[in-house]
Amino acid sequence: MSDDVFASSVFFRLTIADDDLGTFHSCEGLGAQVEVEQYAEGGNNGFTWSLPSRITWSNITMSRPVTADSGKVLKWFNEVLKEAEREDGEIVALAPDLTPIVSWQVMGIIPISWKGPGFDPTQSQAAMETLEFAHEGLYASSDD
């Protein structure tokens, strides 16, 4: 991958287990928070140790206009809820020409919410759907 490719992607492809759930226009929540415990060492008055503890991963929310792939999301959502089984997946950021920029491997995905489109004939906006899911961790990979 060349250095002149920037993450100004237009689409994010979501795959969970072997289910390709299609492309999304937005992806929010790729992040983590590390809890830090303070430890004051006896005899050391210059500073307090900050020790990393538990990590908390943010929920990921993906949105897009309703497409032919919209049925795949609700089907996956219902199947996971019936089986209560976490699956691993991948989010791939795609450039405008659909070339992959970077991918995130997401472990232990479980759905949190799905919001289907609202249809209002007085509005000239695209009907949108939103999927939110929790996970047990992620890591980035690239083709370098």
VOGU-3710 file (C-alpha; in Angstrom, 3 decimals, decimal comma):
1> msddvfassv> 0,000/0,000/0,000  1,386/3,408/-0,882  1,707/6,242/1,626  -0,522/8,550/-0,437  -3,696/6,573/0,378  -5,608/8,343/3,138  -8,486/7,089/5,244  -11,020/9,379/3,595  -13,190/6,393/2,860  -16,707/6,518/1,604
11> ffrltiaddd> -17,720/2,983/2,562  -17,083/0,394/5,255  -17,617/-3,277/4,420  -18,858/-5,408/7,341  -18,376/-9,156/7,471  -19,308/-11,215/10,524  -18,268/-14,875/10,555  -18,891/-15,790/6,908  -21,809/-13,370/6,476  -21,055/-10,395/4,206
21> lgtfhscegl> -23,489/-7,767/5,499  -22,599/-5,263/2,777  -21,202/-1,747/2,821  -22,061/1,052/5,233  -21,582/4,802/4,842  -20,572/5,517/8,426  -18,725/3,687/11,174  -18,423/5,146/14,675  -17,039/3,817/17,934  -13,721/2,261/16,974
31> gaqveveqya> -12,086/2,925/20,310  -11,053/1,701/23,719  -10,578/3,044/27,218  -7,933/1,709/29,613  -8,593/1,947/33,332  -5,536/3,074/35,258  -4,806/2,249/38,883  -2,640/4,631/40,875  0,040/3,085/43,086  1,999/5,191/45,547
41> eggnngftws> 5,294/3,408/46,151  6,627/3,753/49,686  9,690/6,016/49,853  9,031/7,464/46,375  7,638/10,973/46,768  8,451/12,127/43,225  5,540/10,458/41,406  2,763/7,909/41,617  2,848/4,834/39,390  -0,002/4,622/36,851
51> lpsritwsni> -0,642/0,947/36,172  -2,864/-0,168/33,289  -5,778/-2,326/34,358  -8,977/-3,315/32,557  -9,752/-2,283/28,976  -13,244/-1,307/27,843  -14,104/-1,377/24,132  -16,620/1,097/22,708  -19,721/-0,174/20,946  -19,520/0,198/17,178
61> tmsrpvtads> -22,365/1,841/15,261  -22,677/1,530/11,497  -25,255/3,310/9,319  -26,274/3,334/5,685  -29,163/4,014/3,374  -31,429/1,010/2,928  -30,011/-1,318/0,266  -30,596/-4,835/-1,015  -28,226/-5,944/1,799  -30,519/-4,560/4,524
71> gkvlkwfnev> -32,327/-7,881/4,881  -29,004/-9,609/5,621  -28,468/-7,453/8,706  -31,833/-8,232/10,287  -31,435/-11,944/9,436  -27,989/-12,011/11,119  -29,350/-10,020/14,094  -32,178/-12,522/14,679  -29,944/-15,591/14,244  -27,408/-14,348/16,784
81> lkeaeredge> -30,110/-13,536/19,318  -31,571/-17,047/19,003  -28,194/-18,756/19,387  -26,631/-16,171/21,766  -23,282/-16,959/20,180  -20,593/-14,340/19,645  -18,846/-14,299/16,265  -15,681/-12,630/14,998  -15,827/-10,218/12,091  -14,056/-7,610/10,033
91> ivalapdltp> -14,649/-3,980/9,122  -12,802/-2,790/6,009  -12,443/0,913/5,186  -12,787/1,371/1,436  -11,490/4,254/-0,687  -13,860/5,919/-3,187  -12,746/3,408/-5,845  -13,561/0,565/-3,344  -9,880/-0,249/-2,781  -9,316/-1,462/0,797
101> ivswqvmgii> -7,406/1,031/2,959  -7,279/-0,707/6,333  -9,210/-3,431/8,074  -10,132/-4,035/11,689  -10,551/-7,557/13,003  -13,353/-7,491/15,576  -13,621/-10,296/18,138  -16,727/-11,566/19,890  -19,405/-9,474/18,179  -22,874/-9,404/19,713
111> piswkgpgfd> -25,685/-7,147/18,434  -26,960/-4,360/20,687  -29,544/-2,674/18,484  -30,829/-2,406/14,939  -32,903/0,536/13,826  -34,754/0,242/10,573  -35,674/3,067/8,259  -38,391/5,607/8,772  -40,300/6,481/5,645  -41,634/10,016/5,254
121> ptqsqaamet> -42,838/11,005/1,774  -42,518/14,701/2,654  -38,748/14,343/3,151  -36,326/13,865/0,277  -33,758/12,028/2,411  -32,587/8,460/2,009  -34,199/5,888/4,302  -31,441/4,918/6,762  -30,736/1,860/8,886  -28,358/1,653/11,855
131> lefaheglya> -26,664/-1,351/13,456  -24,934/-1,168/16,847  -22,893/-3,999/18,297  -20,636/-4,705/21,242  -17,425/-6,713/20,978  -14,559/-8,175/22,990  -11,723/-6,365/21,217  -10,272/-5,382/17,877  -6,991/-4,913/16,089  -6,070/-3,174/12,838
141> ssdd> -4,348/-4,809/9,927  -3,216/-3,523/6,555  -1,635/-4,903/3,405  1,826/-3,455/4,182
//
